[in-house]
Protein backbone atom coordinates (compact mmCIF):
# COMPACT_ATOMS: atom_id res chain seq x y z
CA UNK A 1 0.00 0.00 0.00
CA UNK A 2 1.32 3.45 -0.86
CA UNK A 3 1.43 6.59 1.31
CA UNK A 4 -1.63 8.28 -0.24
CA UNK A 5 -3.70 5.20 0.59
CA UNK A 6 -2.56 5.36 4.24
CA UNK A 7 -3.65 9.01 4.29
CA UNK A 8 -7.01 8.14 2.76
CA UNK A 9 -7.54 5.27 5.22
CA UNK A 10 -6.64 7.51 8.16
CA UNK A 11 -9.13 10.12 6.96
CA UNK A 12 -11.86 7.53 6.58
CA UNK A 13 -11.11 6.12 10.05
CA UNK A 14 -11.36 9.59 11.63
CA UNK A 15 -14.70 10.20 9.94
CA UNK A 16 -16.07 6.80 10.97
CA UNK A 17 -14.93 7.15 14.58
CA UNK A 18 -16.43 10.61 14.69
CA UNK A 19 -19.79 9.21 13.62
CA UNK A 20 -19.55 6.39 16.16
CA UNK A 21 -18.38 8.50 19.10
CA UNK A 22 -18.42 12.27 18.67
CA UNK A 23 -20.92 13.26 15.98
CA UNK A 24 -18.42 15.84 14.66
CA UNK A 25 -15.32 13.94 13.66
CA UNK A 26 -12.67 12.59 16.02
CA UNK A 27 -12.83 15.26 18.73
CA UNK A 28 -12.72 13.30 21.99
CA UNK A 29 -9.24 14.39 23.05
CA UNK A 30 -10.27 17.69 24.65
CA UNK A 31 -12.68 15.82 26.95
CA UNK A 32 -10.07 13.16 27.67
CA UNK A 33 -7.36 15.67 28.57
CA UNK A 34 -9.73 17.75 30.71
CA UNK A 35 -10.68 14.63 32.69
CA UNK A 36 -7.06 13.53 33.05
CA UNK A 37 -6.00 16.98 34.23
CA UNK A 38 -8.85 17.14 36.75
CA UNK A 39 -7.93 13.75 38.21
CA UNK A 40 -4.16 14.19 38.29
CA UNK A 41 -3.56 17.91 38.63
CA UNK A 42 -1.47 17.88 35.46
CA UNK A 43 -1.86 20.52 32.79
CA UNK A 44 -1.74 18.64 29.50
CA UNK A 45 -3.07 20.32 26.39
CA UNK A 46 -5.19 18.72 23.71
CA UNK A 47 -2.10 18.76 21.49
CA UNK A 48 -0.19 16.86 24.22
CA UNK A 49 -2.97 14.28 24.28
CA UNK A 50 -2.72 13.65 20.54
CA UNK A 51 1.08 13.45 20.83
CA UNK A 52 0.69 10.86 23.58
CA UNK A 53 -1.52 8.78 21.27
CA UNK A 54 1.06 9.03 18.46
CA UNK A 55 3.74 7.70 20.82
CA UNK A 56 1.40 4.95 22.00
CA UNK A 57 1.00 3.83 18.40
CA UNK A 58 4.77 4.01 17.83
CA UNK A 59 5.30 1.84 20.91
CA UNK A 60 2.76 -0.68 19.66
CA UNK A 61 4.50 -0.77 16.26
CA UNK A 62 7.66 -1.93 18.03
CA UNK A 63 5.97 -4.58 20.13
CA UNK A 64 4.70 -7.42 18.04
CA UNK A 65 3.50 -8.29 14.61
CA UNK A 66 2.67 -5.70 11.97
CA UNK A 67 -0.79 -4.23 12.37
CA UNK A 68 -1.86 -1.78 9.67
CA UNK A 69 -4.28 -0.06 12.05
CA UNK A 70 -1.36 1.16 14.20
CA UNK A 71 0.09 3.04 11.23
CA UNK A 72 -3.23 4.45 10.08
CA UNK A 73 -4.05 5.63 13.60
CA UNK A 74 -0.60 7.24 13.93
CA UNK A 75 -1.22 9.17 10.70
CA UNK A 76 -4.66 10.27 11.91
CA UNK A 77 -3.42 11.28 15.37
CA UNK A 78 -0.54 13.24 13.85
CA UNK A 79 -3.00 15.13 11.64
CA UNK A 80 -5.21 15.88 14.64
CA UNK A 81 -2.17 17.06 16.61
CA UNK A 82 -1.22 19.36 13.72
CA UNK A 83 -4.77 20.69 13.49
CA UNK A 84 -4.69 21.53 17.20
CA UNK A 85 -1.30 23.26 16.88
CA UNK A 86 -2.47 25.33 13.91
CA UNK A 87 -5.66 26.36 15.71
CA UNK A 88 -3.57 28.10 18.38
CA UNK A 89 -1.57 30.20 15.92
CA UNK A 90 -2.21 33.86 15.41
CA UNK A 91 -3.31 34.68 11.86
CA UNK A 92 -0.52 36.25 9.81
CA UNK A 93 -1.32 39.73 8.59
CA UNK A 94 -1.09 40.12 4.81
CA UNK A 95 1.63 42.80 5.02
CA UNK A 96 3.73 40.61 7.35
CA UNK A 97 3.27 37.64 5.04
CA UNK A 98 4.40 39.65 2.00
CA UNK A 99 7.48 40.85 3.89
CA UNK A 100 8.34 37.30 4.97
CA UNK A 101 7.94 36.13 1.40
CA UNK A 102 10.19 38.87 0.04
CA UNK A 103 12.87 38.18 2.64
CA UNK A 104 12.92 34.47 1.88
CA UNK A 105 12.87 34.82 -1.92
CA UNK A 106 16.34 34.03 -3.30
CA UNK A 107 15.46 35.98 -6.45
CA UNK A 108 13.56 39.09 -5.37
CA UNK A 109 11.96 41.16 -8.11
CA UNK A 110 14.23 43.79 -9.57
CA UNK A 111 13.09 47.25 -8.55
CA UNK A 112 13.71 50.09 -11.04
C-alpha positions as CSV (number, residue, x, y, z in Angstrom):
1,X,0.0,0.0,0.0
2,X,1.3,3.5,-0.9
3,X,1.4,6.6,1.3
4,X,-1.6,8.3,-0.2
5,X,-3.7,5.2,0.6
6,X,-2.6,5.4,4.2
7,X,-3.7,9.0,4.3
8,X,-7.0,8.1,2.8
9,X,-7.5,5.3,5.2
10,X,-6.6,7.5,8.2
11,X,-9.1,10.1,7.0
12,X,-11.9,7.5,6.6
13,X,-11.1,6.1,10.1
14,X,-11.4,9.6,11.6
15,X,-14.7,10.2,9.9
16,X,-16.1,6.8,11.0
17,X,-14.9,7.1,14.6
18,X,-16.4,10.6,14.7
19,X,-19.8,9.2,13.6
20,X,-19.6,6.4,16.2
21,X,-18.4,8.5,19.1
22,X,-18.4,12.3,18.7
23,X,-20.9,13.3,16.0
24,X,-18.4,15.8,14.7
25,X,-15.3,13.9,13.7
26,X,-12.7,12.6,16.0
27,X,-12.8,15.3,18.7
28,X,-12.7,13.3,22.0
29,X,-9.2,14.4,23.1
30,X,-10.3,17.7,24.6
31,X,-12.7,15.8,27.0
32,X,-10.1,13.2,27.7
33,X,-7.4,15.7,28.6
34,X,-9.7,17.7,30.7
35,X,-10.7,14.6,32.7
36,X,-7.1,13.5,33.0
37,X,-6.0,17.0,34.2
38,X,-8.9,17.1,36.8
39,X,-7.9,13.7,38.2
40,X,-4.2,14.2,38.3
41,X,-3.6,17.9,38.6
42,X,-1.5,17.9,35.5
43,X,-1.9,20.5,32.8
44,X,-1.7,18.6,29.5
45,X,-3.1,20.3,26.4
46,X,-5.2,18.7,23.7
47,X,-2.1,18.8,21.5
48,X,-0.2,16.9,24.2
49,X,-3.0,14.3,24.3
50,X,-2.7,13.6,20.5
51,X,1.1,13.5,20.8
52,X,0.7,10.9,23.6
53,X,-1.5,8.8,21.3
54,X,1.1,9.0,18.5
55,X,3.7,7.7,20.8
56,X,1.4,4.9,22.0
57,X,1.0,3.8,18.4
58,X,4.8,4.0,17.8
59,X,5.3,1.8,20.9
60,X,2.8,-0.7,19.7
61,X,4.5,-0.8,16.3
62,X,7.7,-1.9,18.0
63,X,6.0,-4.6,20.1
64,X,4.7,-7.4,18.0
65,X,3.5,-8.3,14.6
66,X,2.7,-5.7,12.0
67,X,-0.8,-4.2,12.4
68,X,-1.9,-1.8,9.7
69,X,-4.3,-0.1,12.0
70,X,-1.4,1.2,14.2
71,X,0.1,3.0,11.2
72,X,-3.2,4.5,10.1
73,X,-4.0,5.6,13.6
74,X,-0.6,7.2,13.9
75,X,-1.2,9.2,10.7
76,X,-4.7,10.3,11.9
77,X,-3.4,11.3,15.4
78,X,-0.5,13.2,13.9
79,X,-3.0,15.1,11.6
80,X,-5.2,15.9,14.6
81,X,-2.2,17.1,16.6
82,X,-1.2,19.4,13.7
83,X,-4.8,20.7,13.5
84,X,-4.7,21.5,17.2
85,X,-1.3,23.3,16.9
86,X,-2.5,25.3,13.9
87,X,-5.7,26.4,15.7
88,X,-3.6,28.1,18.4
89,X,-1.6,30.2,15.9
90,X,-2.2,33.9,15.4
91,X,-3.3,34.7,11.9
92,X,-0.5,36.2,9.8
93,X,-1.3,39.7,8.6
94,X,-1.1,40.1,4.8
95,X,1.6,42.8,5.0
96,X,3.7,40.6,7.3
97,X,3.3,37.6,5.0
98,X,4.4,39.6,2.0
99,X,7.5,40.8,3.9
100,X,8.3,37.3,5.0
101,X,7.9,36.1,1.4
102,X,10.2,38.9,0.0
103,X,12.9,38.2,2.6
104,X,12.9,34.5,1.9
105,X,12.9,34.8,-1.9
106,X,16.3,34.0,-3.3
107,X,15.5,36.0,-6.5
108,X,13.6,39.1,-5.4
109,X,12.0,41.2,-8.1
110,X,14.2,43.8,-9.6
111,X,13.1,47.3,-8.6
112,X,13.7,50.1,-11.0
